């Protein structure tokens, strides 16, 4: 069954990516804990996860015909809302006119 194999690979990739992402977030958080900022790399990491999840969910939606698709559609909508929301929050946090 080729569809099951590709879904398994997709889910394994998502799990691996999530584990690496969590490890990176923890290491960046501990490195930046002293100055209270997340820095450029931290901001990039925060934006990458919802974008990568949206891409994986799109592949998942394409391969799961006939199954209940509304949870995946909701997940995709949440991912697409989260990425620009994080960007807006980071821009507001690091805008030149903002006082800390």
C-alpha positions in Angstrom: 0.0 0.0 0.0 2.0 3.1 -1.2 -0.3 5.6 0.4 0.2 4.1 3.9 4.0 4.1 3.4 4.1 7.8 2.3 1.9 8.8 5.3 4.2 6.8 7.7 7.2 8.6 6.2 5.4 12.0 6.6 4.5 11.3 10.2 8.0 10.1 11.0 9.5 13.3 9.4 7.0 15.4 11.4 7.9 13.7 14.6 11.7 14.1 14.0 11.3 17.7 12.9 9.3 18.4 16.1 11.9 16.8 18.3 14.7 18.8 16.7 12.7 22.0 16.9 11.9 21.5 20.6 15.6 20.8 21.3 16.6 24.0 19.4 14.0 26.1 21.3 15.2 24.8 24.7 18.9 25.5 23.8 18.1 29.0 22.5 16.0 29.8 25.5 18.7 28.7 27.9 21.3 30.6 25.9 19.2 33.8 25.8 17.8 33.6 29.4 20.2 36.2 30.7 19.3 39.1 28.5 15.6 38.5 28.2 15.5 38.4 24.4 15.0 35.6 21.9 17.1 37.1 19.1 16.9 36.8 15.4 17.6 33.0 15.4 14.9 32.4 18.0 12.4 34.4 16.0 13.2 32.4 12.9 12.8 29.2 14.8 9.4 30.3 16.2 8.1 31.1 12.7 9.5 28.0 11.0 7.5 25.5 12.9 4.0 26.6 11.9 5.1 27.0 8.3 6.6 23.5 8.2 3.5 22.1 9.9 1.3 23.8 7.3 3.3 22.2 4.5 3.1 18.8 6.1 -0.6 19.2 6.7 -1.1 20.1 3.0 0.6 16.9 2.0 -1.5 15.0 4.6 -4.7 16.5 3.2 -3.8 15.5 -0.3 -3.2 11.9 0.6 -6.1 11.4 3.0 -9.1 11.4 0.6 -12.3 10.2 2.1 -11.2 10.5 5.7 -12.5 13.1 8.1 -10.6 16.2 6.8 -12.0 19.0 9.0 -9.5 18.5 11.8 -6.6 18.8 9.3 -8.2 21.8 7.7 -8.5 23.4 11.1 -4.9 22.6 11.8 -3.8 24.2 8.5 -5.8 27.3 9.2 -4.3 27.6 12.7 -0.8 27.2 11.2 -1.4 29.8 8.6 -2.7 32.2 11.2 0.2 31.4 13.7 3.1 32.2 11.4 2.2 35.8 10.6 1.0 36.4 14.1 4.4 35.4 15.5 6.0 37.7 12.9 3.8 40.6 13.9 4.5 40.0 17.6 8.3 39.9 16.9 8.1 43.0 14.8 6.2 44.9 17.6 8.8 43.6 20.1 11.8 44.7 18.1 10.5 47.8 16.4 12.9 50.8 16.6 10.5 53.1 18.5 9.6 50.6 21.2 11.0 51.2 24.6 11.9 48.1 26.8 
